[in-house]
Amino acid sequence: SLSTRHCPWKMNQLPPKSAMASPVSESTNSRVEALDNLSMDSFWLEVENIKQSAEAEQEECSLADVKTQEEGEAEAEWLQDAGLSELLGDPASDNDNLVLLSTLTRTQAAAVQRRLDTYSRSRRRRNKHPVRHVRDIFGSEDTAAEKEESSPDPLWHNLRTSNTQRKTQDYSCTVRNPGKEEVFNMDVAYSEQAAVLLKGSFLSESRKLKDGNALTRFKITKGRLGVTRIGDLSAQDMKKIPTLALIELTALCDILGFELKRNKAAKLKTTEKRLFGVPLNTLLENDQKLLPNTKVPLLLQALLSCLEKRGLETEGILRVSGSQTRIKSLEQKLERDFYSGLFCWDEVHQNDVSGLLKRFIRELPAPLLTAEYLPAFAAVQNIPDLKQRLQALNLLILILPESNRNTLKALLEFLSKVVARENNNKMNLWNVSTVMAPNLFMHKGLPNKIPEGKEKQLAEGAADVVRMMIHYQDLLWTVSSFLVAQVRKLNESNSKRYQFCDKRIKNLLRKIHADKDKVEKKQGEPSKIVKVHASLLLKDSLEVHLNNATRVADVLRQFQKNLCQNGWNIVNTVNLLKCNNSMECTNLLLYEVGGNIGEHCLDPDTYLLDLYHINPHAEWIIKQNPSYPRMF
């Protein structure tokens, strides 16, 4: 299960390098162990380097150990984090949060109900009756526990039966169609897809991964509304995504038979340092005073830039350790001179820079993958099917705070560049993953409860998770269409300002919502004429005739054509390149603004008539591509 027994391990309790040679039974072999000629040497060497560094400085834990939670406490925290504190009788909560219930799919609603059931039972055992009873919320005569004894929910019954049968089989080394391209469906909620697959025998059709280089290629299916990447949505809409992703991840784990447990966030110790051992948010706040809109710490940007310029071709980069004495001295110099611009990178050896990079990640007061969700990231390895592992990772990435997510993406993009120079630096995807896994998954302040004999399996699993994040990062940094649809529903419901009461809540949860937006197209309106604005570029607006084949790319081409032929009054010519007496607007983007969305940068393949029917009250505005790289 996804429990604390799979938490990452403390440094002083990791097995020595010789542990990699210990025999592991066939039933506990990880999927990575089936890879040809892949070694964990780099992993254990990195572990030893980290241990030596920590012991030399006699560092103390900066995070408190996780305390055992009482029954119902975890469920109460989950409901609060899921934006449903109103169900706990919290008088301070915003009633508008309850509109979230109207967007839930069947499997998501079931996940909410199970946690509310558990919370309610724990309150009754302690004779503390909740303000709102389960049956008042879900409109049922019996609780879920009572239903299980009488007429259980068919889906939940099937899950329990399947999970019981699954325990007798070994699916640890399975992956679908290695080396081939598969469709990755983001239109339907992952938990709903899993529920459908559960009725068949998809696990038995999976095959063992025999070739480490034959990673399955996934292609995201582009629906009529295109694909949305992280960074395409406004900050206001992105704030809604983590809550929705948490509910969906929990529902997916329920379907797969895994228990999702999270660490409690702990108070961080303050430090007098300015760079190393400083919380990400504090670093960014300081950096933004110098350079507004900074999304990744300036020190990390400098480290990565130095390595990209002079270290990508270095054999064994990241794996070969620099001098611990020099690295410690460089850290002190950076603390003193970095912000003044006096630090000289040209004199630093590349292996020392890579050591500083790994040290920066390890020294963060809280893990880069967050203390709350690090166990969940580590436990992704336990999901048998590769596609479902990626679905879980995609949701975990979306749950991360923005600062953590942006920093992680910058790191993964650099690691991809290292792998791309494999012929020169001798660091392939697996080498890089085994070296970086200890730095991401080991944290001195987290608890350690590793079953005896599981060290090697968990180490390989952690490296495999890092490998997936590097290799599939473009897919993982995508916001699923079903989540965007739920954001639209939330915005629509909030705009209507429903006055909720128990009867209203009951009716909402009785209703099962489909994941796909059912576009109600008017039969008598096969086309539409709309205006597209470009106020920052032109005084005029562009009139566009939409039909079923009109895409965003077509509108941008039409804008370019009219700009050149009609002599429009250009307000701003920055980044509009003049070539052969014509204008090329290759760096322009079309945004959907208002209505049921805050601001949405549209995929060039979005069909605009479909989008119009989804959000008829939005404005469409052509803007310049931001000068800083978009976070994909």
LINMO-V855528 format. One record per residue. RES is the residue in one letter. SS is DSSP state (a for helix, b for strand, c for the rest). PSI is psi in whole degrees, 0 to 359 (999 if undefined). NEAR is the number of other ideal C-beta (glycine too) atoms within 8 Angstrom. Layout:
res	ss	psi	near
RES	SS	PSI	NEAR
RES	SS	PSI	NEAR
This chain:
res	ss	psi	near
S	c	163	7
L	c	75	12
S	c	178	9
T	a	348	10
R	a	346	7
H	a	13	10
C	c	150	14
P	c	160	11
W	c	155	11
K	c	156	10
M	a	319	11
N	a	2	6
Q	a	13	7
L	c	146	11
P	c	155	6
P	c	171	7
K	a	329	9
S	a	344	7
A	a	338	10
M	a	342	11
A	a	358	4
S	c	143	8
P	c	142	3
V	c	130	9
S	c	157	6
E	a	328	5
S	a	341	5
T	a	6	10
N	c	135	11
S	c	166	13
R	a	330	12
V	a	331	10
E	a	340	9
A	a	351	9
L	c	144	11
D	c	131	6
N	c	33	4
L	c	134	8
S	c	152	7
M	c	12	12
D	a	314	9
S	a	324	11
F	a	307	15
W	a	330	13
L	a	318	11
E	a	322	15
V	a	315	13
E	a	319	10
N	a	319	10
I	a	318	13
K	a	315	11
Q	a	320	9
S	a	318	10
A	a	319	11
E	a	324	7
A	a	329	7
E	a	354	6
Q	c	53	5
E	c	148	6
E	c	160	5
C	c	136	8
S	c	356	9
L	c	140	13
A	c	149	7
D	c	150	8
V	c	128	10
K	c	149	5
T	c	129	4
Q	c	146	7
E	c	161	6
E	c	131	7
G	c	342	11
E	a	317	9
A	a	320	9
E	a	322	12
A	a	318	10
E	a	320	10
W	a	313	12
L	a	324	15
Q	a	314	10
D	a	333	8
A	c	6	12
G	c	23	7
L	c	34	13
S	a	339	10
E	a	328	11
L	a	342	9
L	a	1	12
G	c	25	8
D	c	110	8
P	c	341	4
A	c	351	3
S	c	157	8
D	c	125	5
N	a	333	8
D	a	339	7
N	a	335	11
L	a	348	11
V	a	340	11
L	a	325	13
L	a	331	12
S	a	348	10
T	a	352	11
L	c	143	12
T	c	176	14
R	a	314	11
T	a	325	16
Q	a	317	13
A	a	323	12
A	a	322	13
A	a	319	13
V	a	315	14
Q	a	318	12
R	a	319	11
R	a	327	12
L	a	323	14
D	a	311	12
T	a	316	11
Y	a	316	14
S	a	319	12
R	a	320	11
S	a	324	13
R	a	321	11
R	a	324	9
R	a	329	7
R	c	9	6
N	c	33	5
K	c	89	6
H	c	130	7
P	c	155	10
V	c	320	5
R	c	122	8
H	c	154	8
V	a	314	12
R	a	339	10
D	a	331	9
I	a	314	13
F	a	0	10
G	c	34	9
S	c	154	8
E	c	335	3
D	c	155	8
T	c	169	11
A	a	324	12
A	a	319	8
E	a	327	8
K	a	323	12
E	a	328	9
E	a	333	6
S	c	276	7
S	c	86	3
P	c	152	9
D	c	125	8
P	a	318	6
L	a	312	10
W	a	323	12
H	a	318	10
N	a	322	10
L	a	314	12
R	a	318	8
T	a	316	8
S	a	319	10
N	a	324	9
T	a	318	7
Q	a	327	8
R	a	332	10
K	c	339	6
T	c	359	4
Q	c	160	7
D	c	111	6
Y	c	22	10
S	c	340	9
C	c	38	12
T	b	148	14
V	b	148	13
R	c	134	12
N	c	66	8
P	c	139	12
G	c	353	8
K	c	162	7
E	b	133	6
E	b	156	11
V	b	135	6
F	b	104	11
N	c	119	7
M	c	8	11
D	c	327	10
V	c	139	10
A	c	138	13
Y	a	321	13
S	a	325	15
E	a	321	12
Q	a	317	11
A	a	323	13
A	a	322	12
V	a	315	8
L	a	331	8
L	a	332	10
K	c	340	6
G	c	203	6
S	c	47	5
F	a	329	8
L	a	322	11
S	a	343	5
E	a	350	7
S	c	155	12
R	b	154	9
K	b	143	9
L	c	115	13
K	c	336	8
D	c	117	9
G	c	336	10
N	c	353	4
A	c	51	9
L	c	136	8
T	c	135	14
R	b	129	8
F	b	140	12
K	b	122	8
I	b	125	9
T	c	126	9
K	c	115	7
G	c	189	7
R	c	338	7
L	c	7	11
G	c	192	13
V	c	139	10
T	b	124	11
R	b	158	11
I	c	128	13
G	c	343	8
D	c	337	11
L	b	154	16
S	c	160	9
A	a	325	6
Q	a	317	6
D	a	326	14
M	a	334	10
K	a	337	7
K	a	339	10
I	a	314	13
P	a	320	10
T	a	313	11
L	a	320	13
A	a	323	13
L	a	315	13
I	a	317	13
E	a	319	14
L	a	318	14
T	a	318	13
A	a	319	15
L	a	316	16
C	a	322	13
D	a	315	13
I	a	319	12
L	a	352	9
G	c	25	10
F	c	143	10
E	c	122	7
L	c	109	9
K	c	144	10
R	c	148	11
N	c	154	14
K	c	139	10
A	c	139	6
A	c	156	11
K	c	138	4
L	c	141	9
K	c	141	6
T	c	154	4
T	c	151	7
E	c	352	3
K	c	162	8
R	c	345	7
L	c	298	11
F	c	135	10
G	c	16	8
V	c	136	12
P	c	145	9
L	a	314	14
N	a	322	8
T	a	316	8
L	a	313	12
L	a	323	12
E	a	317	8
N	a	318	9
D	a	324	11
Q	a	340	10
K	a	330	5
L	a	321	8
L	c	96	7
P	c	153	4
N	c	14	6
T	c	127	11
K	c	341	9
V	c	135	9
P	c	137	11
L	a	325	11
L	a	315	11
L	a	319	13
Q	a	320	10
A	a	318	10
L	a	314	12
L	a	320	12
S	a	318	8
C	a	316	13
L	a	323	15
E	a	326	9
K	a	320	6
R	a	358	7
G	c	347	12
L	c	331	12
E	c	355	6
T	c	124	10
E	c	130	7
G	c	18	10
I	c	140	15
L	c	320	11
R	c	315	11
V	c	122	9
S	c	140	8
G	c	182	12
S	c	124	7
Q	a	323	12
T	a	314	6
R	a	319	10
I	a	317	13
K	a	320	8
S	a	320	8
L	a	323	11
E	a	317	12
Q	a	320	8
K	a	321	9
L	a	317	13
E	a	325	10
R	a	320	6
D	a	352	9
F	c	308	13
Y	c	340	6
S	c	349	6
G	c	13	6
L	c	351	5
F	c	131	9
C	c	112	6
W	a	337	8
D	a	335	4
E	a	359	4
V	c	133	10
H	c	142	7
Q	a	325	12
N	a	331	12
D	a	323	13
V	a	317	15
S	a	326	14
G	a	320	13
L	a	321	13
L	a	310	12
K	a	323	12
R	a	319	12
F	a	316	13
I	a	315	11
R	a	327	10
E	a	354	8
L	c	135	12
P	c	327	11
A	c	146	12
P	c	149	11
L	c	326	11
L	c	8	12
T	c	144	11
A	c	324	14
E	c	320	8
Y	c	2	13
L	a	318	16
P	a	323	15
A	a	319	14
F	a	315	12
A	a	328	15
A	a	355	11
V	a	329	13
Q	a	338	13
N	a	351	10
I	c	122	10
P	c	320	9
D	c	131	13
L	a	315	9
K	a	320	11
Q	a	331	13
R	a	317	12
L	a	324	14
Q	a	315	11
A	a	318	15
L	a	319	15
N	a	316	12
L	a	321	14
L	a	320	15
I	a	319	12
L	a	333	13
I	a	332	10
L	c	146	13
P	c	153	8
E	a	318	8
S	a	319	10
N	a	318	12
R	a	316	13
N	a	320	11
T	a	317	13
L	a	319	13
K	a	318	12
A	a	319	12
L	a	314	12
L	a	324	11
E	a	320	9
F	a	316	11
L	a	326	11
S	a	322	10
K	a	324	10
V	a	313	13
V	a	324	12
A	a	338	6
R	c	26	11
E	a	321	10
N	a	331	3
N	a	317	8
N	a	355	12
K	c	27	8
M	c	98	14
N	c	181	8
L	a	317	11
W	a	319	11
N	a	311	11
V	a	320	15
S	a	318	13
T	a	328	14
V	a	320	14
M	a	337	12
A	a	312	15
P	a	326	12
N	a	333	12
L	a	328	12
F	a	348	15
M	c	129	14
H	c	133	12
K	c	341	12
G	c	4	10
L	c	151	15
P	c	160	9
N	c	117	9
K	c	76	7
I	c	125	11
P	c	142	6
E	c	134	4
G	c	0	7
K	c	0	9
E	a	311	11
K	a	317	13
Q	a	317	11
L	a	325	13
A	a	314	12
E	a	322	13
G	a	319	13
A	a	318	15
A	a	324	15
D	a	324	13
V	a	317	15
V	a	319	14
R	a	318	11
M	a	319	12
M	a	323	12
I	a	311	14
H	a	324	8
Y	c	26	11
Q	a	327	12
D	a	319	7
L	a	318	11
L	a	334	11
W	c	34	11
T	b	139	13
V	b	116	11
S	c	145	11
S	a	325	11
F	a	330	13
L	a	321	13
V	a	320	13
A	a	322	11
Q	a	325	11
V	a	318	14
R	a	317	13
K	a	320	12
L	a	316	12
N	a	320	12
E	a	316	9
S	a	320	11
N	a	324	9
S	a	334	7
K	a	344	6
R	c	57	6
Y	c	141	7
Q	c	105	6
F	c	148	7
C	c	175	6
D	a	322	8
K	a	320	6
R	a	316	10
I	a	318	13
K	a	317	12
N	a	324	9
L	a	316	10
L	a	344	13
R	a	334	7
K	c	133	7
I	c	125	6
H	c	140	10
A	c	153	6
D	c	319	10
K	c	136	8
D	c	125	6
K	c	102	5
V	c	118	7
E	c	87	5
K	c	136	6
K	c	125	6
Q	c	329	5
G	c	6	4
E	c	71	7
P	c	352	6
S	c	168	8
K	b	142	8
I	b	124	7
V	b	166	10
K	b	135	8
V	b	128	14
H	b	151	10
A	c	58	12
S	c	330	8
L	c	346	7
L	c	323	11
L	b	154	11
K	c	336	6
D	c	162	6
S	c	157	8
L	b	125	13
E	b	123	8
V	b	132	12
H	b	113	8
L	b	139	11
N	c	185	8
N	c	346	7
A	c	358	6
T	c	124	12
R	b	169	11
V	a	317	13
A	a	325	8
D	a	319	9
V	a	319	15
L	a	323	13
R	a	321	8
Q	a	320	10
F	a	315	14
Q	a	317	12
K	a	313	8
N	a	327	10
L	a	322	13
C	a	319	8
Q	a	325	6
N	c	357	6
G	c	42	3
W	c	155	9
N	c	103	6
I	b	124	9
V	c	319	8
N	c	119	8
T	c	9	4
V	c	130	5
N	c	6	6
L	c	106	12
L	b	131	7
K	b	124	6
C	b	120	6
N	c	44	3
N	c	24	3
S	b	157	7
M	b	139	10
E	b	119	8
C	c	52	10
T	c	344	5
N	c	24	7
L	b	148	13
L	b	152	10
L	b	129	14
Y	b	143	12
E	b	122	14
V	b	127	11
G	b	186	8
G	c	236	8
N	c	20	11
I	b	151	16
G	b	290	11
E	b	134	10
H	b	115	14
C	b	123	10
L	c	141	13
D	c	137	11
P	c	337	9
D	c	11	10
T	c	132	13
Y	b	116	13
L	a	331	14
L	a	322	12
D	a	318	12
L	a	322	14
Y	a	318	11
H	a	330	10
I	a	322	11
N	c	75	11
P	c	344	7
H	c	5	6
A	c	157	12
E	b	151	7
W	b	124	14
I	b	130	11
I	b	127	14
K	b	164	10
Q	b	146	11
N	c	129	9
P	c	147	5
S	c	329	3
Y	c	150	6
P	c	138	3
R	c	143	10
M	c	107	11
F	c	999	8
